[in-house]
């Protein structure tokens, strides 16, 4: 689940780790950890739902995009980011980020 700080930055600590929460910089947390943080810090954090999401999370889905250099391409999403998706480029086999604006639906 993607969480974002509202108000002043703070550090959230738990037995196995910690994370710094700063407004404007969403962070990804496991569902249980995010739910606990929302419960412990009401009004200080919120769930981020990006306006450019297509049917929720894209991890594991095959997406198509129009590349200015290679034309129409397809790949499986490895990571769903706020501004794009991380994939292994089907021609170069290099990990890259494809902007959401390039995705074809």
Secondary structure by P-SEA (a helix, b strand, c coil): cbbbbccbbbbbbcccbbbbbbccbbbbbcaaaaaaaaaaccccbbbbbbccccccccccbbbbbbbccccbbbbbbccccccbbbbccccccbbbbbccccccc
